[in-house]
Amino acid sequence: MRTVRTGARVPARWLAFACGMLLLATCMLAASAAAWVPHLPLFSAALTPDPEARLPAPTRYSYRETGITTMPDVEAPLRTRLIARIPAELNDVLAFYRTELGKLGWQEQRDGAVISANHVQLAFVSPQGPAALELDRKDSTTSVNLVQKNREAATRAQVMPRPGRAALMFTNLADKEAVVVIDQRTVTLPPRAGKERPDAPLFNMPPGRYPYTLKVEGQPDRDTTIDLVAGDAWDVTVGPDGNPWSPLQLY
């Protein structure tokens, strides 16, 4: 499996130059006819959708990144995530997403919705699967965290969690055997399990926080925890050098 991040962008240098020229032209016009020329904002409050964005995003932003999680032999991403910072009011960003997501057939869910002056958390049902939107307002920027899951892709990849459970998969990329102790059970991972061998174990766990220990020959034991939420799927990977990678959310 892999996560690919694309589209991390910042405004182009010429934009600042163009804005400066526009400001100069506006000031010159106001100086020559101040008695009747109204104040004109440099930017409209309206947010325009970017047709090149993988998930809905406005053309105006200070930062944007899109990540996709894929599995071998499954062409479609299991999970797509958009992170962005928008120089706009939270209410304007919320209105933008309600409009654009509605156009795509996303249905907003009332259960668990949080809407306050500086924070929004909404759940959606999209044509591909469950989705979530989080907005946070700080200073003059609204941050966006938009996630969409693909139910069909997760099912084809055989990592779809059972109802009310979370799926947890273990992968070993090392040439040595690895052992994971979690929830009072011991999981033995053969060398290259899940990479060259189709035997990476998958467990359906009740939601909760689970401590686990990773044991690899020649490496110190590693103790850590993972938080599992119903409906999510995670992968815990032992890297080629025998060290654990950060858990990856697959779905």
C-alpha positions in Angstrom: 0.0 0.0 0.0 1.1 3.6 -0.4 0.1 7.1 0.3 0.8 9.7 -2.5 0.6 13.4 -1.8 0.2 15.7 -4.7 -0.6 19.3 -5.4 1.2 21.0 -2.5 1.2 24.6 -3.8 1.8 28.2 -2.8 0.7 31.2 -4.8 2.9 32.1 -7.7 5.3 35.0 -7.5 3.7 36.9 -10.3 0.4 37.0 -8.3 2.0 39.3 -5.7 3.3 41.6 -8.5 0.0 41.7 -10.2 -1.8 42.5 -7.0 0.6 45.3 -6.3 0.0 46.8 -9.8 -3.8 46.5 -9.3 -3.5 48.3 -6.0 -1.5 51.0 -7.5 -4.0 51.5 -10.3 -6.9 51.6 -7.9 -5.1 54.2 -5.7 -4.4 56.4 -8.8 -8.0 56.2 -9.9 -9.3 57.1 -6.4 -6.8 60.1 -6.2 -8.0 61.5 -9.5 -11.7 61.1 -8.8 -12.1 60.7 -5.1 -15.5 62.5 -5.0 -17.3 59.7 -6.8 -15.3 56.5 -7.1 -16.4 53.9 -4.5 -13.9 51.7 -2.6 -13.3 48.5 -4.5 -12.0 45.4 -2.7 -9.0 43.7 -4.4 -10.6 40.2 -3.9 -14.2 39.1 -4.1 -15.6 37.3 -1.0 -16.9 34.5 -3.3 -14.9 31.3 -3.5 -14.5 29.8 -6.9 -14.0 26.0 -7.3 -10.7 24.8 -8.8 -11.5 22.4 -11.7 -8.1 20.8 -11.3 -8.6 19.8 -7.7 -9.1 16.1 -7.0 -11.5 16.9 -4.2 -13.5 20.2 -4.1 -11.2 23.1 -3.3 -11.4 26.9 -4.0 -8.9 28.5 -6.3 -7.9 30.9 -3.5 -5.6 29.2 -1.0 -2.3 29.7 0.8 -1.5 26.0 1.0 -3.0 22.8 -0.5 -2.1 19.1 -0.4 -3.9 16.0 -1.6 -3.1 12.5 -0.4 -4.4 9.2 -1.8 -4.0 5.8 -0.2 -3.8 2.8 -2.6 -3.3 -1.0 -2.4 -1.7 -3.3 -4.9 -4.0 -4.6 -7.7 -6.7 -2.0 -6.8 -6.7 0.9 -9.2 -8.9 3.3 -7.3 -7.7 5.0 -4.1 -9.1 3.6 -0.9 -9.0 7.0 0.8 -8.5 10.5 -0.5 -7.6 13.4 1.8 -7.4 17.2 1.1 -5.6 19.5 3.4 -5.8 23.2 2.7 -5.5 26.7 4.2 -7.9 29.2 2.8 -7.6 33.0 3.4 -11.3 33.4 4.0 -14.0 33.5 6.7 -15.1 30.1 8.1 -18.7 30.8 7.1 -17.7 31.5 3.5 -15.6 28.3 3.4 -18.5 26.3 4.9 -20.9 27.7 2.4 -18.5 26.8 -0.4 -18.2 23.2 0.6 -21.9 22.7 1.3 -22.6 24.0 -2.3 -19.8 22.1 -4.1 -20.3 18.8 -2.2 -24.0 19.0 -2.8 -23.3 19.2 -6.5 -21.4 15.9 -6.3 -24.3 14.2 -4.5 -22.8 14.2 -1.0 -25.4 14.1 1.7 -24.7 15.9 4.9 -25.5 14.0 8.1 -27.0 15.7 11.1 -25.8 13.2 13.7 -22.6 14.4 15.4 -22.5 17.6 13.5 -20.5 20.4 15.2 -20.8 24.0 14.0 -19.3 26.9 16.1 -17.7 30.2 15.4 -14.2 28.7 14.9 -14.8 25.0 14.3 -16.9 22.8 12.0 -17.1 19.1 11.9 -19.5 17.4 9.5 -20.1 13.9 8.3 -21.3 13.1 4.8 -22.4 10.1 2.7 -20.8 10.3 -0.7 -21.5 8.1 -3.8 -18.2 6.3 -3.1 -18.6 6.0 0.7 -18.4 7.8 4.0 -16.7 11.2 4.1 -15.9 13.9 6.6 -15.2 17.7 6.6 -13.4 19.6 9.3 -12.9 23.4 9.3 -10.9 25.4 11.8 -10.6 29.2 11.9 -7.3 30.8 13.2 -6.2 34.3 12.6 -7.2 35.2 9.0 -7.2 31.6 7.7 -9.6 28.7 7.6 -8.0 25.3 7.5 -9.7 22.5 5.7 -9.5 18.7 6.3 -11.7 16.8 3.8 -11.6 13.0 3.6 -13.5 10.7 1.3 -13.4 6.8 1.6 -14.1 4.4 -1.3 -16.1 1.5 0.0 -15.8 -0.6 -3.2 -12.0 -0.2 -3.4 -11.6 -1.2 0.3 -13.8 -4.2 -0.3 -11.7 -5.3 -3.3 -8.5 -4.8 -1.3 -10.0 -7.0 1.4 -9.5 -4.4 4.2 -13.1 -3.4 4.6 -13.9 -3.4 8.3 -17.0 -5.3 9.6 -19.9 -3.2 10.9 -19.0 -1.6 14.2 -15.4 -2.8 14.0 -12.1 -1.4 12.9 -9.8 -3.3 10.5 -6.1 -3.6 11.5 -3.5 -5.2 9.2 0.1 -6.0 9.9 2.8 -5.9 7.2 6.4 -7.0 7.5 8.9 -5.7 4.8 11.9 -6.9 6.7 13.9 -10.1 5.8 13.5 -11.2 9.5 10.5 -12.6 11.3 8.5 -10.0 13.3 6.2 -10.6 16.3 3.4 -8.3 17.4 1.7 -8.7 20.8 -1.7 -6.9 20.9 -4.9 -7.5 22.8 -3.6 -10.5 24.6 -2.6 -12.3 21.4 0.7 -12.9 19.6 0.9 -12.3 15.9 3.9 -13.8 14.0 4.8 -12.1 10.8 6.9 -14.1 8.4 9.6 -12.2 6.5 8.2 -10.1 3.7 4.6 -10.8 4.9 2.2 -8.7 2.9 4.8 -7.7 0.3 5.9 -10.8 -1.6 3.5 -13.1 0.4 -0.3 -12.7 0.4 -0.5 -13.6 4.1 -0.5 -10.3 5.9 -2.9 -10.8 8.8 -6.0 -8.7 9.1 -8.0 -8.3 12.3 -11.4 -6.8 13.0 -11.2 -5.1 16.4 -13.7 -3.3 18.6 -13.1 0.4 18.6 -10.7 1.6 21.3 -7.1 2.4 22.2 -4.8 -0.6 22.0 -1.2 -0.9 23.3 1.0 -3.3 21.3 4.6 -4.5 21.3 6.7 -5.1 18.2 9.6 -7.6 18.5 12.2 -8.1 15.7 15.4 -10.0 16.1 18.4 -7.6 16.5 16.1 -4.7 17.4 14.9 -3.4 20.8 11.3 -4.1 21.6 9.0 -1.3 20.6 5.9 -0.4 22.8 3.3 1.9 21.4 -0.5 2.4 21.0 -3.0 2.8 18.3 -6.5 4.3 18.4 -9.1 2.5 16.4 -12.4 4.0 15.4 -15.3 1.9 14.0 -15.3 2.0 10.2 -11.6 2.7 9.8 -8.9 0.4 8.5 -5.2 0.8 9.5 -1.9 -0.8 8.5 1.0 -1.3 10.9 4.2 -1.9 8.9 7.6 -3.2 9.9 10.1 -1.5 7.6 12.9 -3.2 5.7 15.4 -2.3 8.4 13.2 -3.8 11.1 11.9 -0.5 12.5 8.2 0.2 12.6 6.7 2.9 10.4 4.0 5.2 11.6 0.5 3.5 11.3 -1.1 4.3 8.0 -4.9 4.7 7.7 -6.0 2.7 4.6 -9.7 3.4 4.8 
